[in-house]
Amino acid sequence: MLSRLTRPRALLLSAVPVAGLLVAAAFAPLPFVIAQPGSTADVLGAQDGTPVISIQGAPVRKTTGELRMTTIYATGPATDVGVEDVADSWFRGDRAVLPREAVYPSGKSDKQVEKINLEAMAESQNDATKAALRYLGKNPAQVKVKLSLEDIGGPSAGLLFSLGIVDKLDGNGTGGDLTGGRSIAGTGTISPDGTVGEVGGVSLKTQAAKRDGATVFLVPKGECSDARAELPKGLKLIPVTTLKGAVDSLRALEKGDKTPSC
């Protein structure tokens, strides 16, 4: 997920020779974007005084700790990226050089891309709500959830939204605080049935998480190798494939039991 823009599907250029990029740059602006760690947001908290997650129709528990969704920030689709930008970013662990087509729909303006990403965020929020209420056995006709998070687009906060809803609603269910007072970060799309999907950019998102105080990072299982690539010291990775698996792992972590590992 990108702050204001979108997320890359994958870091696709790791095997492209730098020399080839330099030759191409001599003739035209390079068709790439530069990505870096973006902002994070605690879905258990508030933005500009408004709770990120608001619930009506069911008792809501007081939560502790943080559940931080993570983003990356990328140069816009209309931004020319030159050879100096590529050369400066290519060997840096806190930057990624991505093909423009892997990040943005072809032929779309900045405003069109932003609209697409905000629509993807809205759909992700709906899916996150469905997944969380289904996991808890709550009737969506009775329990109403509103998610409010501005200036961020894309679907990759779905898992964290679902976990936040579960944490706020599950006080008298399978029990208690998901975070154990920790700052938990992560990424992953979510489908209504609770399946967690891959997102891309995870090596940058782990850096954003560590920068903002997280000690644990939930990563889609298929992206473990990418998450390990630039893993900050002291950040624990937990691979997930489903919402239930993520909840179970956080429960185990809180109890001091063994958790899955990348």
N, C-alpha and C positions, 0 to 999 in steps of 0.2 A: 504494500500500500504506500502511496506517495502522499506527502503533504501537498494539497491543492491539485496534484496532478494524477498520476497513475502509477501502477507497479509494473516492473518488468516481469515477464514470465520466467526468464532464466538468465543467467550470466553466460551469454552465448559466445563470447569472443575470446575465451581464454587460450585458444589454440591458434589465433590469427597472428601471423608474424608481424612484429612492429614495423619491420622494413617495408612491408607491403602497404601499411597505413601511411607511412611517410611519403611513399611514391604517390599514392592517391591524393594526399593533401596538397601536393605541388600543383594540382590541376583544378581543384574545386574544394569548397568547404566539405568537411567530412560528414557523412550521413550517420553521425553517432550522437548519443547523449552521454553526459557525465552524471553519474549517480553517486550519492553519498548518504551517510546516516541522516535520517530526518528526525522529526519530533516524535515524542511518545505521549500517551495520554492514559491516565488512570481511569478505567471505566467505572470503578467504584466511587469515584470522586465527582467533581463538578467542573463545568467550564463556564466562565463568566457568571458564576453564581447559580447556574442551572445544573441540577444533577444530570450526569450523563445517562443514567438509567432511572426512570421513574415508573413505579408500578402501582396500579390500582386494582382492587378486587381481591387482595390477599394480604395477610400480614407480612411485613418486611422487617428483616432483622438488621441490627446495626453490625456493620462489617468492620474488620480491621485489615491492616496491610493494604497492598495495592495489586491491581491486575492491570498491567500496562500493555496496551496495544502499541505496536511499533510501525514506523513508516520509513521510507527512503525519500529523498528529495532528488529530482532530476531536472536538468535543463529542459526548457520547453521545446515543443516540436518545431517551432519557427526559429529557434536559436541556432546560429551557425557555430559549430564546434571546429576550431582550427587545430593545426598540427601541434602547436604549443600546448593547447589544452589536453590533447591526447597524450603527448609526451610527458606532461606533468602528472597525469592521473594514472598512466598505465601500470606503473610499478608501486603504486601506493596502496596499502591495505585498506585505507579508509575511502577509497574511490573505486568506481567501476566504470569501464567504457563499454557501452551497450549499443547495438545497432538500433537506430531510430525506429525501424519497423517492428522490433521486438517490444517496444514500449508504447508506441502511439499508433493509432489507426492511420493508414496512409491518407494524405491529402486533407487532414483535419486541422483546423486552426486551434490556437490555445483555448479559446472560449468553447469550441465544440468538444475538445478533449475533456475540459473541465466538466461540461454537462454530462458527457458519457460516464465519467468517473463518479459523479455525484449520484447518478442513477444506479450505478453498480453498488455504491455504498448503501443506498436505500434498499435495494433488493437483498443485500447481505444482512442488513439489520432485520428485515422481515424473516429471512431464513434462520437467523440466530435466535429470534424470539420463538419461532416454531420448534426449533431443536431443543431449546431449554425447557419449554413448557411440556413438550413430549417426554423428555427425560424425567421430569418431575411428576408426570401424570396429571398436570393441571389442565383445566378446560380453557382454551383460548377465548371462548365466548364470555367467560367470567373474569379471567385475569387479563388486564390490559397493560401492555408494556410500551413505554415511549422511550426511544433512544435519541439523544441529542448530542451531536458532535460535529461542529462546523469546520469548514476549511480543509477537510480531509476526504479524499475520494478513493474508490476502489473497494474490493470485496474482502481484503485480507485480514480485517479485524473481526470477522465473524466468530471465530473460536473464542476470542476474549470477551466479546459481547455475551455469548451464551454462558460462559463461565461466570460473568458478573451477575447475570440474571439468576443463575442457580445459587450463587453465593448469597444473594439478597433474599431469596425465597425459601431456602432450604433449612431454616432454623429449627423446625420441628419435624424434618423428614429424616434423611439418612445421616444428618447431623453436622451442624456447626460450620465453623470458619474454614474456608478453603485455603486461605493464604498462610495461616499460622502466624500472622503479623509480618510476614515477609513481603518484599516487593517482587512479585512474579510478573515476568514479561512473556511475550510470545507473539506468534503470528499463525495464520492459517485460515483458509476459507471454511465455511460450514454449510452443509446441506440440511434441509429440514429433518432428515433421518439421523442427523448427528455425525455424518461422515466428515472428517477433516481433509481438506484439499491443500495441495502445494501452492506456493505463492511466488517464489523467486525473491532474490535480493536478501536472503537471510543472513549472509555474512556481514552485510551492512547493518541490518536490524539488530543483530547481537551487540554490535558496538554502540548503537543508540541506547539499547537497554542497559548496558553496563554503565554508560555515561550518566544515565538518569537514575542510577541506584539499584537496579535489579540484581538479584543474586541467582535467580532461576529463570531459564528460558524454555518455553514450550515450542517445539518445532515439529512440523509435519515430518513423519518418519522418513519419507523418501528424500528429504533434504538435509539429512544428518551430515553428509559429507560436506555440503556447502556451508553449513553452520559451523563445522569444525575448522574451516579454512582460515578464518581470522578470529577465532574465538578468544575473547578477552579473558585474561586470567581471573579466576574466581567466579566465573559464570557457569553454573551447572546446566547442562542440556538434558531435557527430558523429551524423548520422541513420542508423538501421539498420532493416532489414526482415527479416533472417534472422540466425541464429547465425553462419553462414559469413561473411556480410558484416561482422558485428561483429568476428570474428577477423581477417579480412583488413584491416579498417581499423586495428585495433590493431597489426598487424604493420607496416603502412605507416607508422603514426605512430612506431613504434620506430625504423624505418630512416630517418626524415626525409623520406619520400615524401609525395605529396599524398594527403589523405584527403577523403571526402565532406563536404559542409558543408550546413547548413540555409540 
